[in-house]
Amino acid sequence: MSLLCDKKTVTILAGETISTVLDKIAFKYLCIFLPSNWVTSAITFQGCDTIDGTFNTIIKASDASIITIASIDASKVVILDYDVIEAMVAIPYIKLVSTQTQTSTDKIIIITLKR
């Protein structure tokens, strides 16, 4: 098992709320680095079993709640807690969803992944 992390990016285009696809098929853990131009927002997730399929909101079966990262501002690093990691471990492709429109410029979000 490698101790190194893989780095990928997803983008939320200006005027949009949903990111491009993150391929996390070979990874369990992920960490989100929000850019300095991020519009303060909560984050939810969509998942799919194929890279180009229909992405649906990810919920926890135990209480049917949407997996949500509380409202967070720019230039923050988000470490996902165990419950969120376990809820998404078997989902190979995800998208981040901002609850606020990311205005004026594209938002490039760095994500590090670990097996």
C-alpha positions as CSV (number, residue, x, y, z in Angstrom):
1,M,0.0,0.0,0.0
2,S,1.4,3.3,-1.0
3,L,1.6,6.1,1.5
4,L,1.6,8.7,-1.3
5,C,-1.5,10.6,-2.3
6,D,-2.7,11.2,-5.8
7,K,-3.8,14.7,-6.7
8,K,-6.7,15.5,-9.0
9,T,-8.8,18.5,-9.8
10,V,-12.5,19.2,-10.5
11,T,-14.0,22.4,-11.7
12,I,-17.2,24.2,-11.1
13,L,-17.7,26.6,-14.0
14,A,-18.7,30.2,-13.3
15,G,-22.4,30.5,-12.8
16,E,-22.8,26.8,-12.0
17,T,-23.1,24.6,-8.9
18,I,-22.0,21.1,-10.0
19,S,-18.4,20.1,-10.6
20,T,-16.8,18.0,-13.3
21,V,-16.4,14.3,-12.5
22,L,-13.9,13.0,-9.9
23,D,-12.7,9.5,-10.7
24,K,-12.0,8.0,-7.3
25,I,-12.4,4.4,-8.4
26,A,-9.1,3.2,-6.8
27,F,-9.3,5.4,-3.7
28,K,-11.1,5.4,-0.4
29,Y,-10.0,8.6,1.3
30,L,-10.2,12.1,-0.1
31,C,-9.4,15.6,1.0
32,I,-10.8,18.8,-0.6
33,F,-8.8,22.0,-1.0
34,L,-11.1,24.9,-1.7
35,P,-9.7,27.8,-3.8
36,S,-9.3,31.4,-2.7
37,N,-12.2,32.4,-5.0
38,W,-14.7,29.9,-3.6
39,V,-18.1,31.4,-2.8
40,T,-19.1,30.4,0.8
41,S,-21.3,27.4,0.4
42,A,-22.3,24.0,1.8
43,I,-21.2,21.0,-0.3
44,T,-23.2,17.9,-1.1
45,F,-22.2,15.0,-3.4
46,Q,-23.6,13.2,-6.4
47,G,-22.5,9.7,-7.4
48,C,-22.6,7.4,-10.3
49,D,-21.3,3.9,-11.2
50,T,-20.1,5.1,-14.7
51,I,-18.1,8.2,-15.6
52,D,-20.7,9.4,-18.1
53,G,-24.0,8.1,-16.5
54,T,-26.7,9.9,-14.5
55,F,-25.3,11.3,-11.3
56,N,-27.7,11.2,-8.3
57,T,-27.5,12.7,-4.8
58,I,-25.6,10.6,-2.3
59,I,-27.6,9.8,0.9
60,K,-26.9,7.7,4.0
61,A,-29.3,4.7,4.2
62,S,-29.4,4.8,8.0
63,D,-31.4,8.0,8.1
64,A,-31.9,8.9,4.4
65,S,-30.1,12.2,5.0
66,I,-28.0,13.9,2.2
67,I,-24.3,13.8,2.9
68,T,-23.4,17.4,3.5
69,I,-20.3,19.4,4.4
70,A,-21.5,22.4,6.4
71,S,-21.2,25.9,4.8
72,I,-17.5,26.7,4.4
73,D,-15.6,29.6,3.0
74,A,-12.7,30.0,0.7
75,S,-9.2,28.7,1.1
76,K,-10.1,25.9,3.5
77,V,-9.0,22.3,3.5
78,V,-11.9,19.8,4.1
79,I,-11.1,16.5,5.7
80,L,-14.0,14.1,5.4
81,D,-15.0,12.3,8.6
82,Y,-15.3,8.5,8.8
83,D,-19.1,8.4,8.2
84,V,-18.8,10.3,5.0
85,I,-15.9,8.2,3.8
86,E,-17.7,5.0,4.5
87,A,-20.9,6.3,2.8
88,M,-19.0,7.0,-0.4
89,V,-16.3,4.2,-0.4
90,A,-18.1,2.1,-3.1
91,I,-19.0,5.0,-5.4
92,P,-16.4,5.2,-8.2
93,Y,-17.4,8.6,-9.7
94,I,-18.5,11.6,-7.8
95,K,-19.3,15.3,-8.3
96,L,-19.2,18.0,-5.7
97,V,-22.3,20.2,-5.5
98,S,-22.2,23.7,-4.1
99,T,-25.4,25.0,-2.5
100,Q,-24.5,28.5,-3.8
101,T,-23.8,29.4,-7.4
102,Q,-20.1,29.9,-7.9
103,T,-20.1,33.3,-9.5
104,S,-17.7,35.3,-11.7
105,T,-14.9,32.8,-12.3
106,D,-14.4,29.0,-12.6
107,K,-13.6,27.3,-9.3
108,I,-10.7,24.8,-9.6
109,I,-10.8,22.5,-6.6
110,I,-7.8,20.3,-5.8
111,I,-8.6,16.9,-4.3
112,T,-6.0,14.6,-2.9
113,L,-6.9,10.9,-2.8
114,K,-5.4,7.9,-0.9
115,R,-6.1,4.2,-1.0
